[in-house]
Amino acid sequence: MAELKCILWDVDGTLADTERDGHRVAFNMAFDEAGHAREWDVPTYGELLKVTGGKERIRFDIERGGMADMADTAIAGLHARKTAHYQALIAEGRIPLRPGVRRLLEEAYAAGITLGVATTTTPAALDALIEHSLGAEWFDRFAVLAAGDIVPAKKPAPDIYQYAMEQLGVEAASTLALEDSGNGWKSAQAAGLKCIVTVNDYTRDQDFNGADLVVSEFGEPDAAAIEVLDNPHGLVDLHCVTLDHLKAVMQD
């Protein structure tokens, strides 16, 4: 049994459902702006999400023949323009938080639990989401914002979680990861963390065998009940995921 002392949040697909209507749209805007005859439709982007990292997805699409070859510097420039478009989409209010996210964040913060972010998204994209969807006060409330290329290997490698825990001085045994994807779950598992997964349309059918709870969303007390896809700890009263559920996962 361990006391819950720290929660590390993934961003894309976990804090907000950013992939389909955020990152994908921004990539296509950058492609069009640069004169590339390429559009990532919804199914194509779902396939590309198996590759972690935006620049890595562009390189993967090139290598499989989806786009003309380009130098790494050109890919970096294209990705920078994509990030700018993504920030604009967030500023327009087009990417809200997922149900239950703000509630859980505020409950955990009020309870004195250390909160952090562990994501492969860029720092600029993360900052935009925090500022426009959560509020500027959360820059101070998150004790660490571990994002982007700050570590050598992206998820499913454990590097980003290990980095975040090192920065916070916390142990894996008292830290819980919140994720949405197979790569994210594998990253948390490799870092020795317990993990709750909240799936989305892109990740619902991925393998989460061994995760501590898999749900459709965190949900809200006054909304429809969430769908529970896997509940190995036998948690009860799962109309929505609460802070007590997070604590119970750690204590089992």
C-alpha positions in Angstrom: 0.0 0.0 0.0 1.2 3.5 -0.8 -0.1 7.0 -0.2 -0.9 9.1 -3.3 1.5 12.0 -3.2 1.9 12.9 -6.9 -0.2 12.8 -10.1 1.5 13.1 -13.4 -0.8 14.1 -16.3 -0.4 13.3 -20.0 -1.7 16.1 -22.2 -2.9 15.2 -25.7 -6.0 13.1 -25.3 -5.9 13.2 -21.5 -6.2 16.8 -20.4 -8.0 17.7 -23.6 -9.1 15.8 -26.7 -6.6 17.6 -28.9 -5.6 15.1 -31.6 -8.4 14.9 -34.1 -9.6 18.5 -34.1 -6.4 20.2 -32.9 -3.1 18.7 -33.9 -4.4 17.1 -37.1 -6.0 20.2 -38.3 -2.9 22.3 -37.5 -0.7 19.8 -39.4 -2.9 20.1 -42.4 -2.8 23.9 -42.2 1.0 23.8 -42.1 1.2 21.4 -45.0 -1.0 23.7 -47.1 0.9 26.8 -46.1 4.2 25.2 -47.2 2.8 23.9 -50.5 2.8 20.2 -49.6 0.1 18.3 -51.4 -0.7 16.2 -48.3 -3.7 16.1 -46.0 -4.0 13.8 -43.0 -7.6 12.7 -42.8 -9.1 11.3 -39.6 -8.2 7.6 -40.3 -4.7 8.4 -41.5 -4.0 10.5 -38.4 -5.2 7.6 -36.3 -2.6 5.4 -37.9 0.1 8.1 -37.4 -0.6 8.4 -33.7 1.1 5.0 -33.3 4.3 7.1 -33.8 5.0 9.4 -30.8 6.0 13.0 -31.5 5.0 15.4 -34.3 8.3 15.6 -36.1 8.6 11.9 -35.9 5.2 11.5 -37.5 6.2 13.6 -40.5 9.4 11.6 -40.9 7.4 8.4 -40.7 4.9 9.6 -43.3 7.8 10.5 -45.6 9.5 7.1 -45.2 6.3 5.3 -46.1 5.8 7.4 -49.2 3.1 9.8 -48.0 5.2 12.9 -48.5 8.2 14.0 -50.5 11.5 13.7 -48.7 12.9 16.7 -46.8 15.8 17.5 -44.5 15.4 17.3 -40.7 15.7 21.1 -40.6 12.8 21.5 -43.0 10.7 19.0 -40.9 11.5 21.1 -37.8 10.4 24.3 -39.5 7.2 22.7 -40.7 6.5 21.4 -37.2 7.1 24.9 -35.8 4.5 26.3 -38.1 2.1 23.5 -37.1 2.6 24.4 -33.5 1.8 28.1 -34.2 -1.5 27.0 -35.9 -2.3 24.8 -33.0 -1.8 27.6 -30.5 -4.2 29.7 -32.5 -6.8 27.0 -32.5 -6.5 26.8 -28.7 -6.7 30.6 -28.3 -9.9 30.5 -30.3 -11.4 28.1 -27.7 -11.8 25.2 -30.0 -10.1 22.6 -27.8 -11.9 22.4 -24.3 -10.8 20.2 -21.4 -12.1 16.7 -21.3 -15.0 16.0 -18.8 -13.8 15.7 -15.2 -10.3 17.0 -15.8 -10.7 20.4 -14.1 -12.6 18.8 -11.2 -9.9 16.2 -10.5 -7.1 18.8 -10.8 -8.8 21.2 -8.4 -9.6 18.4 -5.9 -6.0 17.1 -6.0 -4.5 20.5 -5.7 -6.7 21.4 -2.7 -5.7 18.1 -1.1 -2.0 19.1 -1.3 -1.1 16.4 -3.9 1.8 17.3 -6.1 0.7 17.8 -9.7 2.9 17.6 -12.8 2.8 17.1 -16.6 4.7 14.5 -18.5 4.1 14.8 -22.2 5.7 14.6 -25.6 3.9 17.7 -26.9 6.0 20.9 -27.4 6.3 23.3 -24.5 4.7 26.0 -26.6 1.6 23.8 -27.3 1.4 22.9 -23.6 1.7 26.5 -22.5 -1.1 27.5 -24.9 -3.4 24.8 -23.6 -2.8 25.7 -19.9 -3.3 29.5 -20.6 -6.4 29.2 -22.6 -8.1 26.1 -21.3 -7.1 25.8 -17.7 -6.0 29.3 -16.6 -2.7 31.1 -16.0 -2.7 30.2 -12.3 -2.0 26.6 -13.3 1.5 27.5 -14.4 2.3 27.8 -10.7 0.1 25.0 -9.5 1.8 22.4 -11.7 5.1 21.6 -9.9 6.8 20.4 -13.1 6.0 20.8 -16.8 8.0 18.1 -18.5 7.4 18.4 -22.2 8.8 17.9 -25.7 12.4 17.1 -26.5 13.6 17.6 -22.9 14.5 13.9 -22.8 16.3 11.7 -25.4 13.5 9.2 -26.0 9.8 9.8 -26.2 6.9 7.6 -25.1 6.7 4.5 -24.9 10.2 5.0 -23.4 9.9 5.9 -19.7 12.3 8.9 -20.0 9.7 11.7 -19.6 8.2 10.2 -16.5 11.6 9.5 -15.0 12.6 13.1 -15.7 9.5 14.5 -14.1 9.9 12.4 -10.9 13.6 13.4 -10.7 12.7 17.0 -10.9 10.0 16.6 -8.2 12.0 14.3 -5.9 9.1 11.8 -5.7 9.1 8.0 -5.8 7.3 5.9 -8.4 5.5 4.0 -5.6 3.6 7.2 -4.5 3.1 8.6 -8.0 0.1 7.9 -10.3 0.1 8.5 -14.1 -3.0 9.6 -16.1 -2.9 8.6 -19.7 -5.0 8.0 -22.8 -2.9 5.9 -25.2 -1.1 2.6 -25.4 2.3 4.3 -25.8 1.5 6.5 -22.8 0.5 3.5 -20.7 3.7 1.6 -21.7 5.8 4.6 -20.8 4.2 4.9 -17.3 4.5 1.1 -16.8 8.2 1.2 -17.8 8.8 4.0 -15.2 7.2 1.8 -12.5 4.0 3.8 -12.2 0.5 2.8 -11.6 -1.7 4.3 -14.4 -5.3 5.1 -15.1 -6.3 5.4 -18.7 -9.1 7.5 -20.1 -9.5 6.5 -23.8 -10.7 8.4 -26.8 -11.9 7.5 -30.3 -8.3 7.0 -31.5 -7.1 4.8 -28.6 -10.2 2.9 -27.4 -9.1 -0.4 -29.1 -5.4 -0.2 -28.0 -3.9 -2.7 -25.6 -4.1 -1.5 -22.0 -3.6 -4.9 -20.4 -2.2 -4.3 -16.9 -3.5 -0.7 -16.5 -5.1 0.0 -13.1 -8.3 1.4 -14.5 -9.5 2.0 -18.1 -12.5 4.3 -18.6 -14.2 6.3 -21.4 -13.6 9.6 -19.5 -13.2 10.9 -16.0 -16.8 12.2 -16.1 -18.8 14.4 -13.9 -21.2 13.7 -10.9 -24.1 15.5 -12.6 -23.6 13.9 -16.1 -24.2 10.5 -17.5 -22.2 7.6 -16.0 -18.9 6.9 -17.6 -18.1 3.6 -19.4 -15.8 1.3 -17.4 -13.7 -0.8 -19.8 -11.4 -2.4 -17.3 -11.5 -2.3 -13.5 -8.9 -4.8 -12.1 -9.0 -3.3 -8.6 -12.8 -3.7 -8.3 -13.4 0.0 -7.6 -17.0 0.8 -6.7 -19.3 3.8 -7.4 -17.7 4.6 -10.7 -20.4 7.0 -12.0 -17.4 9.2 -12.5 -13.7 9.0 -11.4 -13.0 10.8 -8.2 -9.9 11.6 -6.1 -10.9 8.8 -3.8 -10.7 6.3 -6.7 -7.2 7.6 -7.5 -6.2 7.1 -3.9 -7.7 3.6 -3.8 -5.7 2.5 -6.8 -2.5 3.4 -5.0 -3.5 1.7 -1.8 -4.5 -1.6 -3.4 
